[in-house]
Amino acid sequence: MGKLEKVHNINKNRIGRIKQRQSYTYIEKIVKVKIDRPLGSKHPKHGFTYLVNYGYVPNTISGDGEELDCYVLGIKEPVNEFEGKCIAVIHRTNDDDDKLIIAPEGKEFTDEEIRKLTNFQEQYFESKIIR
């Protein structure tokens, strides 16, 4: 690996960590989510079924260079959009992709409940829940 490649990789990793930390600023805030993988839909590559609505915050950038992803908990039907409160962030420690946990205002979930509801996808990653 050349010197320029090393500098590029260091800068890319640093930018990813900074963007992940920005995800923490959403905690306790109201967030509008665009749902691109509604409850009951299948992942386009891996084939697992989404057990909750899953989407992103438009016009944001996460550590992986894509828009900031969100799990929407507490909604029992597929939706196209949702506005709710960010109650936590799943910070993946072995991947550059934080996930916001969005819930209806006034609805709370324990860390254990969040883990159980997101395990269908998060089981493949190491993570910690940030509040």
ChimeraX attribute file (.defattr): number of C-alpha atoms within 10 A of each C-alpha:
attribute: neighborCount
match mode: 1-to-1
recipient: residues
	/A:1	5
	/A:2	6
	/A:3	7
	/A:4	9
	/A:5	10
	/A:6	11
	/A:7	11
	/A:8	11
	/A:9	11
	/A:10	12
	/A:11	12
	/A:12	14
	/A:13	15
	/A:14	13
	/A:15	17
	/A:16	21
	/A:17	17
	/A:18	12
	/A:19	21
	/A:20	23
	/A:21	15
	/A:22	15
	/A:23	23
	/A:24	19
	/A:25	11
	/A:26	18
	/A:27	18
	/A:28	15
	/A:29	13
	/A:30	16
	/A:31	20
	/A:32	18
	/A:33	23
	/A:34	20
	/A:35	21
	/A:36	14
	/A:37	22
	/A:38	21
	/A:39	20
	/A:40	14
	/A:41	17
	/A:42	14
	/A:43	12
	/A:44	9
	/A:45	6
	/A:46	8
	/A:47	9
	/A:48	13
	/A:49	16
	/A:50	19
	/A:51	21
	/A:52	22
	/A:53	28
	/A:54	28
	/A:55	24
	/A:56	25
	/A:57	17
	/A:58	14
	/A:59	8
	/A:60	13
	/A:61	19
	/A:62	24
	/A:63	23
	/A:64	18
	/A:65	14
	/A:66	13
	/A:67	16
	/A:68	24
	/A:69	23
	/A:70	24
	/A:71	26
	/A:72	30
	/A:73	23
	/A:74	15
	/A:75	13
	/A:76	11
	/A:77	10
	/A:78	16
	/A:79	16
	/A:80	14
	/A:81	16
	/A:82	18
	/A:83	15
	/A:84	20
	/A:85	23
	/A:86	25
	/A:87	24
	/A:88	24
	/A:89	25
	/A:90	25
	/A:91	22
	/A:92	17
	/A:93	12
	/A:94	10
	/A:95	13
	/A:96	17
	/A:97	24
	/A:98	28
	/A:99	23
	/A:100	29
	/A:101	26
	/A:102	31
	/A:103	23
	/A:104	17
	/A:105	14
	/A:106	8
	/A:107	12
	/A:108	16
	/A:109	15
	/A:110	10
	/A:111	15
	/A:112	9
	/A:113	12
	/A:114	18
	/A:115	18
	/A:116	12
	/A:117	19
	/A:118	19
	/A:119	13
	/A:120	14
	/A:121	15
	/A:122	15
	/A:123	11
	/A:124	9
	/A:125	13
	/A:126	12
	/A:127	17
	/A:128	14
	/A:129	17
	/A:130	14
	/A:131	13
